[in-house]
């Protein structure tokens, strides 16, 4: 059974309205990429510092032919130096 013409026109109008809203939101944002908006958002965050430390340990272990996980999971002190 074919969809009702009025129903299809109504659905198309809804999609066009939503597209208009999305375009309007994108224009307001000024075109700054989302990843540039995130820069610095994890500064001085001890949890993020721990994630970075563990990721680095995993990568270094792979380069040395070691296991895929770090030897320890010590917490990073707030304000700890980054490598």
Beta strands, then each sheet from edge to edge (+ up, - down):
end
